[in-house]
Structure formats: C-alpha cells, structure tokens
Amino acid sequence: MRVLLPVALSTAAALALAALALAWSVRQSDEFSIQRQQRMTERSIRAVLGELAKQQEMVAVWNDTVRQLNQHPLDEKWIHANIGGWLHLTFDQDRTYILNPQDQPVDVVIDGTRVSLDAFEEVRTSFQELIRGLRNDAGQTRQNSSSHFAPGAYLKSGRALHDTRLLKLLGRPAAVSAMKIVPEDDDLIQVPGSEFLLVSVRFLDGNFLTHLAEQNLIERLRFSLTNEPGENEVGVPLRSDEGKHIGYFIWKPELPGTTILRTFGPSIIAVCALLICVMALLARSLRRSMSKLRKAVMELRASEAQAHHLAFHDVLTGLPNRAMFDERLDHTLAGAGPQDKLAILMLDLDRFKHVNDTLGHQAGDCVVREFGQRLSLLLRGSDTIARLGGDEFAVVLAGIGEREDVERICARILDAVHKPFEISGKQAFVGVSIGVALAPEAGLERVDLMRKADIALYQAKSEGRNSYRIFTAVMDEAVKVRSTIEEELRAALVTGSDLRLFYQPQVDVDGQSIIGLEALVRWHHPTRGMIAPHQFIPIAEETGLISPLGEWVLRQACVASKRWPDLTIAVNLSPIQFRTGDLARQLIDIVHEAGADPRRIEFEITESLLLGDSDLSHSALKTLRQEGFKIALDDFGTGYSSLSYLRRFEVDKIKIDRSFIQHLGQQDESMAIVTAIVTLCRAMGLTVTAEGVETEDQKLFLSQTGCSEMQGFLFSGALPEDQIGDLLTSLKRRLTSQDDADLASFSQGIRQAALA
C-alpha cells in the first residue's frame, strides 16, 4: 500500500490535470476559430467599400465619361455599355445611379438593366447625406463611427474624390460608394461644382454572402434582421456608419477543438484506462524487483550522454558547435609543437539570405545541412568542422604542410559549393567566402587566431565574395586604420574644423557660363594630411557617420548657395541616408534653417538607390521634388540602368559616367552609348550632364550630340570656396573684355582662371 497509494494518487492527479488541460485546449481552439472567422468576415465587409471605390474610379476618372455626360442628348447606349452595364457585368455591382450637377438621375441601372429614372426616388433619402457631403467638398476624412465594421470616409486618391459607407438600403445591408466624375488629366477643363456623381451599390446579402462563404469556408452564412442564431451558430452585428442597426451576419462556426474531441475522445478514454492499469502493474512490480530501478538508472545515463552530445553538437547538421570547436582548438594549440602548423578557416555562405527569402527557411536549413555534409566529405577525419550558427562554419586543419595545401583545400570547398543544392525539386545556388589564419605565423592563441580569420573573411567579402583570403599583417593594420579613421572622423564631425568643402564647376554646353557647382567633401587631417573621400566615405557609411557628415555638407553648401545665388549647388546623397524614414524632412529643415533657396539645391543619387526601389526612397525623393529641389542620377550607365526607374522616380538630370566620356573618339561603343543616353534623356525632357570631360574633342562631340552640361578637368577641378569666388570674378572680367568670337575659347578661359 505504501507504493500503490502514492502511485494511484499521482496517476489520478495527472489524469485530472490532463483532462482539464484538454478541456481548456478544446475551448481555446474553438474560441480562436470563431474569432478568426469573425475577423475574416469583418475584413471582407471592409474590403467591399474599397473595392467599390476602385471599380468606380475606372469609369469616373475618365475624359470620355465627362464628355459623354455633357452631351445633349445623352448617348444612352454608350453610358450603359461603359458605366452601369459594364460595372454590373464586370464587378457584380447591384445598382448604379448617375446624377447630374443638380443631383437628378440621368441613368439608373438595377441588376444590369436600365430602368426608369423614377427608381432613384425610392433611395434618394438614403443617399441624401452621402451626396450632400460629397458636394460640399469632401476632402476631409470623417471621424470613425461606432460601426462594428470600418466606416466610410471621404477620401481623395489622385483625382478621384469619393465617399463610401455601409447603409441599410431598402431593408437590406448595402455597401454604397459615391464618386465625382472628373477628367483624368488637365487636357479637359471642368468647372468646379458641375461634376456628375456616380453612386454604386453592392448588397451584402444574396450572392455576396454565397461568395463570402465559399471564399472563407464559412458554413451556413446568412443575414438576418434579428439576432436569432440557431444551435451552434454565432452572430455578428452590422451597423451603418451613422451607428444605426442594420442586422446580423449569422453562421455555423468551425469548431476544431470540439471536432477533435469527438473524434478522439473514446480513444483518449481507452488510453487513460490502459494507463491506469499499466501504472498499477508497474507499482506492483516495483515492490518485487530492483531490475526496473537499474534499467531506469541506465536510461538516465543514456539521457545524460545524449544531453552532453547536444551540448557540444549542432542539432541541424550534427557537427560540433562553437563550444566544442573552442575546446578542440584550445587542445590542438596546446599540443602543437614549434614546427607544427595548423589553419583556422572561417566560412560564411554568400546569398544565403536570398535562399531564405525566396524558398523559405526550411530550404535554408537544407542548404546548411548539405553544405556541412559536403565539407565533411572534403576534409580529413582528423580535421574539426563546426557550425558556429546561422550560415557560419569554422574548420581547424591540423598537421598541414605548406601554404599551398591550405589554398588547394579552399579551392576545393569553393568548387563544391558551386554545385547546385537540390531542394524539393528546385535548385538553390550559393557561394562561400573563406577567411584563413595560419598558426604559428598569425599567433598561437585561440581568440586572436579566430579574430584574424574573421578579418580575412571580411576581406574576402569586401573584395567580391565567393573567394578566400589568407590573413596578413596588412589586413590587421587596415582594420586598425579603419578603426582609427572612424574615431578621428567622429571627432572631426564634432568640431568641423578639419573638414573642407570643394566645388567643381559645371558649365553650359555652349561654353558661355558656369551654371552650377558640385560640392565635394575633403578631410584635411592634422597629421595624415588630405584624406581622399574614397578612404573615409565607405567607413562613414558602415559606421552610421554618413548621416551627420551629409548634414554638415548640406549646411555648408547652403551657405555657398546664398553667396552665389545664380548657381545650382549639387550635393551627393548616400543610399545609406535613405534608410531613415525622415530623411526628406531633415534635409528640408536644414535648407530652411540656412535660408537657402531649394530650387538652387540639387541632390545627386546613385543607381544603387533605385535598384532597391523601396517605398522609403520613393517617398523621400517625391517629397524633395515637391519642395523644389532637383534630383540628379549620378554615374548613369554603370549599374542596371532602366527606363522604368527614370519613370518611377522622376529625376531631373542624368549624369553620364566618366568611364564612357574618357573613351570618346577611341571606342565606337562609348560614342554610341553616349548618343543613346542623350537621345533618351532629351526625349524624356531630362537635363544631361557629362562627367570627366578632359579634351576639346570630347567637348565638341558632346556639344554636337546635344548634351546639356559638362563637368571635368578640361574646365576645372574641384576648388576651395575662396578660389571659386576668384574664378567667377576672373571669368567675369575676361568675358566683359572679349568679343563674341573670343567666347568660343571659354573652356580655355576657365582653365586659365583656375590656374590664376
């Protein structure tokens, strides 16, 4: 009894808890299912309002519609075929009414058939507030009502102005949308207040309920004026946007928990009964034999061994994890003699995120697992292969011979990764970047060796990926220099004393004047001297300093723009700056605080920004253009240049990259490309600037091609602000003292003035 009673009580308690947990799970599952179906129904009702407005916009924002409705007499066949009849046939709209500026019906379509205009009178009262609000300039959004579903709102999308509401119409629930009929562009002028109205109705019972039930797998969905659900049914109230009661949507919800309980309930009871019998037998046998106890002890030891294995191995690949890797590397280093050589390889898969994004994380797990298998087949049994996490792996090669041996192994790993990974009938392609640290050359301490292998890995990734790099002291020095530059650049941004802004002139293609300046930042380090932008700009982008640096450049450029109000100042923007959602507002505030004219500030962006095609970038550029700033696309032709980018982002200027300009007169291909770019941009009404103009022949070709502006050492390099002032003054004196014939040598005059 001392054994049986505790066992019996424990079993009873466990079964009771299991029963309570099962009942709670069934109830929670049922409630979750009901809530899900309610949300699906609500979203479907809300979607009808938006769909009505989108459907109306196809015919209401159309020059032809405006012209036809203003003809006398009306072309009734055209009106029916293109508006009322078409909306019913295409979108199942139950009713459409077209009202003239005096709110009198000119066309009424019910269930796809034109009926008497008098039919509008039976619904005029229901539409009265909707029409009045739209006529009284419904440009402001109304406050949400207490409706269980989303209320209607006056909305303006482009040229479309509409109001959508839920109403009780003729005793039936209905989604109603009213929209002004307006021209699609400015080619057709319409006097405000003379617009016709299009009113569309979609009843929310009948065919709509059938479609909704089929789409969302809702059983017995119906509409009722009263809340009288049947057995195992639920109801959701439907109210109009004015808070008035319309009726109820009632259906029989899916109850997965109850269904599962009914299906498996008898089996569960049988299992519980069997469990009670087993526990009773087990309790009796515990009193007689200690063999059961010994067996339990053995199982416990096996479990401990499994736990120990899991603590030092990766679950996905079965390879050693970071803990075992560190332990083995420490052991190998401790036992290595002065002449023993080993290599630490840090590996990181390239384009792995693309696999996860396109094929899913399960596919990514398959790639990681198979990559671990390929590594195991390539290397010796004495080598240590570990998965450190994600798509990061590490390898310890002990007892290696020469450096060439390590290079051959790295090459074999690269070849193995190039083969496609088969995943559920699809192929995934990835690469791998490898960083190598050799011991004892790179050291004999684990943390230091892994750090240096990581540095080499970073070098491989920064130089194009899908390659390997062996650590050298130069890499370590480069990392330290980068760290030092970051710290010193951060300090320079605080004081601003070591940063300088140079300006390179942009000249008119006719050679008559300087029309703009490109602002270029320079860093005059107190001990290192002048640091080129390509040395510190990438570091600023990686460390987040590009934003304060860009703000400093813009402030200085604004000051310069007020000094030369007739010139446009171009400022470069990094794609990194666009990752903040408030970039446009920051730039606008800086220009306003400086008192500069936005029309004289030009922002230069690169094609890499357009390739991302993010909503943040598009919104920021659109806001800047609306404020009057010009947008120039720099280095055009060096990336994935696309006409769709130019249309979507609406840039003002294209700057042809210097790599095309420098080969003019030498390569026919460059001449053809430049001609094509200029022709395309002129057809789109864009300004074209040629960068890197260095010879008179290049200048002549660009002028004959139709290029708008030029920039390059033929005219002037980047100059400090004070020299720009002297240059402009010198040029002004030269131009006033020369006749028209001398103006042909304007580029030579700019160079002479710059040298002076």
N, C-alpha and C positions, 0 to 999 in steps of 0.2 A: 504493500500500500504506500510506503514512503516514496516509491518510484512512480507508481501508477497514478496517484492522485495529482502530483505536480504536472506530470505529462498530460493528464486529462484536462486539467485546468488551463494549462498553456495552450493546448490544442483548441479548446473551446474559445479561449480569448482570441487566438489567432483567426479562427474561422469567423468570429463575430466582427472583428476588425475588417477582415476581408469582405464580409457581406456589406458592412457599412461603406467601405471604400467603393465596392461595386455599385451600390445604390447611388452613392454620390456621383460616381463617374457617369452612370446612365443619365442621371438628371442633368448634370452639366453638359453632357453631349447633346441631349435633346434641346436644352435651352440655347446652346450655341448654334445649333442647326436652325432653330426658329429665328433667332436674331439675324443669322446670315441671310435667310430668305427674306426677312423684313427689309434688311439693308438693300438686297438686290432689287426688291420691288420698288423701294423708295428711289434708288438710283435710276431705275428705268423710267419712273414717272418724271424725275427731274430731267432726264435726258431728252424726253419728248419736247420740252419747252425749247431747249437749244436747237434740236433738230428742225423744229418748225421754222425758227428764225433763219437757219442756214438754207433750208429749202426755199423760203421766200426770197432770200437775197439773190438767188439765181435769176429770178424774173423781175424783182422790184428795183434792183440797181442795174438798169439797162436802158441805154438811149432809145432802143426801138420801142420799148414799152411806153416811155414818156411820149414819144412822137405819136404812137398809135392812139393813146388815150386822149390826146389833144386834137385829134382829127374829128371833123363833123361831116357826115355822121360817122359813128364808130364802125370799125371793121369787126363785127361780132365774131366772125369765123376765126379771124386771127387771134382775137382776145381769148376765145375759148381754147383754141389749139395750143397757144403758147403760155396761158396762165392757168385758168381754172381747170380745164380738162387735163392739161399736162400735169399739174400738181396732184390731181387725183390719180391719174394713171400711173405716174412715176412714184409717188410717195404715199399713196392711200390717204390723202387728206380728205376728210369727210365733207367739209364745206369751205368755200372761198367766196368772199364778198369784195368787190371793188367799189370804193366810194369816191365821189368827186370832191373837189375842194369845199363844197357846201355839205359834205357828209351825206349826200344822197346816193343810193346804189345805182351803178351803171352796169353791173354784171353780177349775177348770183348763180353759183354752181353748187348743187347738192348731189352728193354721191356720183359725181362725174357728169351730171346732166344740167344744162342751163334751164333755170326755172324763172318764173315771174319775179320781177324786181320787188313786188309786194311781199315776198317771202322774207325780206330783210326786216320788216316791221316787227315780226314776232321775236326777233333777237336784238332789236335796236336798244332797248332798255338795258339789257345785259352788257352791251358793248359801250354804253354811254361814257362811263368813267375812263375806260381804256382809250377811247377816241379823243376825249377832251384832253387827257394828259398828254397824248402824243401831239395834238395840235398846238398845245401851249408850250412847245419846245421841250421835249422830254429828254434833255441832255443830262439830267441829274439822276443818280441812282436812288430809288426809294428805299426806305428802311425795311428790313426784313419784318415780315408779319409773323404771326404765331402759327402759320400753316405748318402742318406736320411735314409737308414736302417743301422744297425750295420755292420761294415766292418769285413772282415776276419782277422785272426790273427794267427801267429804261436804260437801254444800252446803245452805245454808238461804236460800231466796228467799221473803220474806214468811212465809206459814205452811207452805210446802212444805219438807219435810226429806227428802233423798234421797241415794242413793249410786249412781254409775254406774261401770261397769267394762267392760274388754274381757276375755273369757274364752274358753277352749276348752271348748265345751259339746257333749257327745255327738259328739266328734270333729270339730266344725265351729266356725269362728270366729263369735263372737257378741258383740253389744253388749247388756249387761244393765243395767237400772236398777231399783232398789228404792226405794219411796217410802212413807212413812207416810200412812195415810188419816186425815185430820183435818178438823174443821169449817172452813168458810170464814170464820166470824166468831165473836164471843163469845156469840151467841144460843144456841148449843148447847155445853154443857159436856161435856168428855171427860176422864176420869181418866187422868193420865199412866201409860203402861205398858199401857193397854188398847187401843192402836191396832191396827187391822188393817194388813197390809202388802200393797202391790200390786207385783208383780215382772213386768217386761215384758222380752221377749227379741226381738231383731232379728238374725237370722243374716246374716252378712256375705258369704255366697256365694249362688248361685242368682239370684233376682230382683233382689236388691240389686246384684250385680255387673252385671247387664244394664242396670239403671237408671243405675248409676255410669258405665258405658262410654258409654252414649248421651248422658248429660248432659255429660261431659267429653271426648267424641270420642276415647276410648281404644280402640284396636283389639285384639281378641282378649284381653280382660281375663279372667283366670281365677284360681282359688285352688288351691293345691297344698300338700300337707303337706310336700313336699320341694322343695328349690331345684334344679329341673331345667328351666331355661329352654331353649326351642328356639332355632333360628337367628334372630339379630337380635332376641331377646327379652331383657327385663330383669326382675329380681325384687326385691321389697322385703319384708324380713322383717316379720312381725307377731308381737308379743309381748303377753302378758297384762300386767295391771297388777302382777302379782307377779313379772314378769320371765321367766315361763315361755314357751317357744317354742310358737306356735300353728301357724304355717305361713307361706306366702309368697303375695303377690299378684304375678302374672306377666302381662306383656302385651308386645305388639309396639309399641315406641315410634315416634312420628312423628319422622323424621329429615329435616328440611327441607333441611339443607345437602347431604346425600348426594343427595336427590332433585333439587335444583337442579344439582348437579354432573353427574349422569347425563343430565339434560335438555340442559344447555348445554355439556357437555364437548366434544363434537365441534365445535360452533361456535367454542368458545374456541380449540381447536387450529387450526382453519382460520384464525381471525383472527390468531393468533400467526405462522402460516406466512406469511400475507399481509403481516404487519408486517415480518417478516424480509426479504421481497422488496422491500417499499417502502423499507426502510432502506438496502438495497444499492443500489437505483436512486438514492436521494437522495444517498448518498455519492459515487456516480459523477458525478452532475450537479453536485455542489458543486465538483468539480475543474474543470469546464468553464465555469461561468457564475457571474458575480457578481450576476446579476439576482436570484437567490434570496436573497442576502445583503441586497440593497437592499429586497426585499419584507419580509424579517424585520424590518429596521430600521423600516419603515413600520408594520408591525403592532405593534411595540414602542411607537412613538409614539402609536398609537391606543389601546393599552392604558393608557399613561400618561394620556392625555386622559380615558379612562373612569375611571381611579382618581382623577384630580383632580375629576371630576364627582361621584363617590361621596363624596369627602371633604367636599364642600360641599352635598350634597343628601341628603334623606331617602329611604331606599330604598323605603319603603312608599308614600309619596304622590308622590314626585318633586319635592316642594317644597324650597326652600332649608332647610338645617338651622341649628342655633344658630351655628355658625362663620360661615357666610355672612351670617346675619342681623346678627350683631355687626359684620361688616365693612361691609355696606351701610349700617347705621345710622350707623356712625362716618363713612363717606364722605358720607352725606346731611347729617349735622350739621356736618361740616367745610365743606361748600359752601353752607350756609344763610346767607342774609343777615339783617340785623337785622329786616326786615319779613316774612321767610319763616316760615310756620307749618307745623308737622307734628304728627302724633299717633301715639303708640305704643299699640297695643291688645294686651293680654294676654288670651287666651281659654282657658277651661277647660270641657270638656264636663261637664254635670251628668248624674247617673245612669248614667255610662259603666260604672262597676264592675258595676252591675246587669245591663247587657248582657253583659259578660264572664261573669258568674256564671250567668246563665240560658241564654244562647245559645252561649257558648264564646268563646275568644279569637279564633278565626277571624272570627266575627261582629263582634267589636270592631274587628278590622283593617279590615273592610269599612266600618264606620261612620266610622272615622278617614279612610279613603281618600276616601269620598264627601263627607265634610264638607270636606276640602281642596279637592275639585272644586267644591263649592258656593261656597266662599269665592272661588276663582279666577274664577268666573263673575260674582260680585257686584262685584268690585273692578276697578280700572283696571290696565292693563298696567304702568304706572309704579309701582304700589304693590308693596311687598315682603310676601309671605306666607311664613311659615316654620313648620315643625313643630319645636318645641323638644324633644319627647319625650313618649311616652305619649299622653294626650289634651290636651296643652298646645300651643297655637298662639300665634303673635305676628304682628302686622301693623304695617307702617310706612306711614302715609298722608302723602305729601309734597305740598306745594303746596295745602293745604286752604284754604278761605275762612274761614267763621265756625264758631263752636262748634256751631251748628245742623246744619252739614254732617256733622260727626262723629256727632251724635246720630241723624241720618237713616240713616247707614251702619250704626250699631249696631242700630237698629230693623230694618233690612233683614236683617241677619245673624240676629237673633232670629226673624224670620218664616221665614227659610229653614230654620232648624234645627227649627222646629215641625213641618215636613212629615215624615212617617214615612220611615224608611230601610228599603228592601226588601232582605231578606237570605234567600236560598234559600226563597222563598215565604212568609217570615214578616216581620212588621213590628216594627221597633225604634224606640222613641221616646226621645229625649234632649233635654236643654236645653243652654244655654250661658251661662256667666257671663263678663262682659267688664269688664276694668279699663282705663281710658284715662288716659294722661298727655299733656298738651298742651305743646308747646315753641313759643316760649321761656318761657311762663308758669311751667312746672314745672321749667325748667332746660335746659341745653344739653349736658349730659354723659351719655353713654350709660348707664353703670351707675346713675346717680341717676334717670334717667328710667324705666328698667326697674324699679327698686325702687319707685318711686311708682306705676307702673302695676300692680305686684303688690299694693300696698296697696289700690288702688281695686278690684282683683279680689277681694281678701279681703273688702272691704266689701260687694261685690255678693253674695258667697256667704253672708256672715253675715246679710244682710237678706232672705234668702229664695231666692236663686239665680235663674237664668233671667232675668237683668236685666243692665244695665250701670251703671257708676258712673264718673264723671269725677273724677280726683284733685283734692282741695282741701287747703289747708294745715291745715284742721281734722282731716282724716284722718291726716296725718302727726303732728300733735300728739297725736291719740288713740292712735296706735301708741306714741309716746314715753311717754305717760302710762301705758299698759298695761305697758310695759317697766319703768317706774319703780315702778308698783304691785307688779309681780311681785317686784322686788328688795326693796322695803320689806316686803312681806308675808313673804318668806322670812326676813328679819331679825327680823320680829315673832314668827314662829313659834319662832325660836331662843330668844328671851327670854321670850315670852308676856306681857310687861308691858303691851303696848298692846291686847291682845285682851280682850274682855269677854263674859260670857255673861248674857243677859237671859232672863227666863222669863215666858211669857204663861199665865195661869191657864186651866184647863179646868174647867167647872162641871157639876154634876149637873143633869139636865134639870128636876128638881123644884125647883131653886133652893135646896137645903139645904146644900150644901157644895162646896168646891173639891176636886176629886178627882185633879187632875193638873196638870202644868206642861209646856209645850213649850219646850225650850231653843233659843234663837236667838242666834247669834254676832254680835257687834258689834266693829268695829275703830275704836278711838279713836286716830286718827293724831296724833302730837305737833304737826304743823304744819297738816295738812289738816282736822283736827277729826274728827267722826264720819263714817266712810265707810259707806255703806249696803251691805248684803250683796250686792244685785244688781250692784254695781260691782266687787267683788273675788271673789265666789264663782265666776263664769264663768272668770275669769283663773286661779284656783286649779285649776279642772277642766282647763283647757287645758295648764297647765304642770306638772301632776303634784303640785301642792301640796295638793290636796284630801284626800289620804290623811293626811299629818301634821296638817292642820287638823282633819279629822274625829276623829282620835285625841285631839287636845287637847280638843275639845268634849266627847267622851265622858268623859274623865277628870274634867273639871270637873263634868259632870252627875252622875257617880258620887258625888263629894263632896257635892253638893247632895242627892242621894237619901238619903244617910245622915243628913243634917240634918233632912229631912222624910220619915221612913220610911213615913208613911201615904199619901204621894202617889206617883203614877206620873210619871216624868220621861221625856218624849218627845224623842228625838234624831233629826235628819234624816240620812239616808244618801244620798250621790250615786251615780247609776248608774256613774260612773267608778270608784268604790271597788270595785265588784264585778268589775272586770276582773282583779284579783289573785286567784289561786286560794285563798289562805289568809286571806281577809278575816274569815270567821266565827271562826277560831281567834284572830286578832289582837284582835277585839272581846271575845271571851270572856276572853282573858288580861288585858285592860285592866280589865274589870269585877272579875275575881277579885283582881287586884293591889290594886284600890281597896277591896276588901272590901264591895262593894255587892251588893244582892240582885237577881239577874237578873229576878225576877218584877216588880220595880218599874222596870225599864228597858223603854221602848217605842221601837222603831226605825221611823221613817216613811220609806217609799219612794214613788216616783212610778210612774205607769203606763208611762213610757218604759222602765223596767227590765223590766216584764213583757212588753212588746212584743218585746224581744229574745229572750225565752223560752229563754235559754241554760242549759246544764246547770250552769255555774258559779253563776249566780244562784239557780237552784232548789235546788242542794245547799247553798249558804250559808244561805238562808232556812230550809231544813229543819233544818239544824244549830242555828241560833239558836233556833228554836221548841222544839227538843228540850231546850235548855239552860234554858228557862223564859222567854225574852224574848218580848214581844208584838210583833207586826208590824202596822203600820197603813199603809193605802194612802191617800196624800195626794192632794189635788186631784182626787178621783174625779169623773168626768164630763167632764173637759176633754180627754181623749185618746180612744183607741179602747177604751172600756170594754167588757169582755167577761166574761160569766159563766164562761167556760172558764178565764180567768186566776184568778178567785177560787177555783175548784175545784182547779186545779193547784198554786197557790202557798199556799193555805190561810192567808190573812191573818186577823187577829183583829179588825181595826177598819177601817171605811171613813170617810174624812173628806170630806164633801161640799164642793166648792169654793165659795169665797165669791161667785163670779160668779153662782151660782144663788140664794144666800141674799139678796143685795142687791136682787133684783127680786121677792122675795116680796111679795104684796099689790099688785104693779104689773103683773105678767105672769102670765097663767094658765098659760103654758107652763112657767115656772120652778116654779110650785106643783105642777104635775103631775109634773115630773121629780123634784123632791124627794120627793114622796109615793111615787113608784115606787121610788126608790132605797131609802128607808127600809123600804118593804114587802118588797123583795127581800132586804135585809140581815137584817131580823128573821126572815124565813123561813129564812135560812141560818145563823141564830144568831150574827150578827156585830154588834158594837157600832157605832153610828153617831154620828159627831161632826159638828156643823155649824160651819163656819168663817165668820168675818166677821159674826157676829150683832151688830147695831148698834141695833135698835129693839125696843121692847116687843111690837109687833105680830109681828115676826119670831119673837121668843121664844115668844109664845103659839101661833103656828101650828106651830112645830117641836115644842112640847110636846104639842099635840093630835095631831100626826101620829105621834108615837111615837119621836121622836129620842132617843138615849140621853144624849148630852153636847152641850155648846155651848161656843163659844170666840169672843171678839170684843170690840170696844171697848165694847159695852153693859156688859160686866162689868169689863174691864181691858185695857189694852195690855200690851206687853212691859215688864217692870220689872227693875231690877238685883236681885241676890240679897238685899241688905240690905233693900230695900223689900218684897220678897216676905215676908220674915220679919215685918216690921212689919204688912203687910197681914193675914197669918194671925192675928197676935196681936190686931189691932184687930177683926177679924171675930169672933174667939172671945169677946171682951168684949161685942160687940154682941148676939151670939146668946144669951149667958147672961143678958143683961139684958132681952131681949124675949120676949114670949109667942108662942104659936103663930101668932096672927093676923099678927104683925109679920114672921114668916118669909116671908110672901108677897112682901115687898119686898126679898128677899135680893140681887137684882141691883143695886138701888139702894145697898144697904149696901156691896157690893163696890166700886162706883164711888166712894162717899164715903171708904171706907178707903184706896183707891188714891190719891185726891187728898190725903188727910190725910198 
